[in-house]
Amino acid sequence: MKKLLALVLLFIVVVPTVQAYANSGLLDGRIIILDAGHGAGNSPQAPGGYLEHERMLYLANRIRPLLEAHGATVHFTRPTSTMVHQGTRAARINMWALEVLLHYRERELAYTSDTTRLQSEIFEIERYITLMRSVANNPDSLAPIYFNIPFDESRTRVAHPTLRRMMELQADPIISTRFLVISLHSNAASSTGVSGADAFYMSNNDPRSVVYFNNYTNVELSRYFATTLLRGISNAGIRNRGARSANWLITREHNLPAVLVENGYHTNPQDRALLQSSDFMQRLAQEYVNAIITYFNFVGPIVDISLPEIEAESAYSVLTLTKQVLSDTETFANLPETAVFRMQRLLRVVIFRGLRPPNPLQGDTCGGQTPAAGTHLR
Ligand SMILES: [Zn+2]
């Protein structure tokens, strides 16, 4: 009874909200990782009680529902004011990207004849996901192995082979057309006169980072977003100081399009007053969303794997056949190997296309549609 009551309440409370945020579809399938920077205890303070980590989380929380209203999936590397280890953030970003890649590779497996290569790549991706989960959970001991943490000031360190391989996998357009990483900060200077917003991205020829890794595949995309966003921030009222390359952890330790943004100087009274105003933050959040939509228009459509059409009828007959063989081991033993192989493939299609169990992945955009009988599954 209590459950029923809760359910009724849920509908009353949630349904109107859902309608208010009807999905525009502009960002369907896109995955935006918002990094709110720093964290309590590791956050620059400024006059007026200004706390960078608190204001940037506030901004992230203003951006999130606007993005979701356009159909995007949003991940937070730091969901609360509690500080999150840099290594945990880097590991989570890699993990989220690889989880999506894994999902698409598994789907591809249903259609390829070259299963051996694909299967070994799937095992490899699974291994990295497990590894990144361990790093995220145990950053003090594992993050220094796989990431440039603590930062090597001599700049002689090269990226770990495992990280290199993960970056190579992430170069797939399945990933680069879906993901965007944004790290939110406000800046500080010794002079209160310094004001304005900066945006930073990784480059392949910046002498300060070229030794570590110089094969980032999304430099142009990152730069495009940095430039577009700064125009939006200046529309909102904070001066544009220009986009340029720099070497920050949150843009360095993966191969997704990524930008670190300094949303003005909290040491400057005018910028700080804006960052402390909730009206301004809402306006700024809207500029972020506009820039993100412009960015993904520039990126173009999401790259998907092409799937041949499968008849719902044949999918259904496979299910029936499977039911039979599962209850009759003799039939199963007598099936020719090619039939078993075909059955496996078709089963995968059925599972991915219509009957997939609840997927633990966030940001999953494929499958999910229950096909009507007699229609095409695609
Ligand atoms: Zn900062």
Residues whose N, C-alpha, C, O or C-beta is under 5 A from the ligand:
A	BS01	ZN	G37 H185 S186
